[in-house]
Amino acid sequence: MTAALPSSSHPTTPPSSADIAERLKASGVRVTEQRLAISRCLYSGGHRHLTAEQLKDELTQQGEKVALATVYNTLHQLTRAGLLKQIIIDPQRTYFDTNTHQHHHFFYEEDGHLEDIPNERIAVRLDHDDPQKAAGPNGTKITSVDVVIRLQRQD
Ligand SMILES: [Zn+2]
């Protein structure tokens, strides 16, 4: 089970540390000082897409001393707990998304910016199946479809 953190429906009231600690616990993540600092930074307002390096920089700016390896471990742990979604753009670039609902992305190649595309704006069809019920090959089941549309600005 996943317990989604408050999302952009309450952009002006970031969750308190106590709220965040509760969510971590409810999702089976043991709460430590560092995980809490990382989560506070992640869930500080609205939906965010961040790489581990960007998050580490933000933490450093806030005076939190957290090793990059710890940031990585925590991000992967939160992903496994269903509190983050991982978006792999290329082998060198993985973003972590605080919006865990099914949705897609525009990716701006110049500056690496990611923007959400609501799920209902993209229809993916596999053969003639109803996309909701589509079966994968050899008796497999499709668990998710993640579309990344890569964009370049035109002059
Ligand atoms: Zn997103």
Boltz pocket constraint, residues with backbone or C-beta under 6 A from the ligand:
constraints:
  - pocket:
      binder: B
      contacts: [[A, 47], [A, 48], [A, 49], [A, 97], [A, 99], [A, 103], [A, 104], [A, 105], [A, 115], [A, 116]]
      max_distance: 6.0
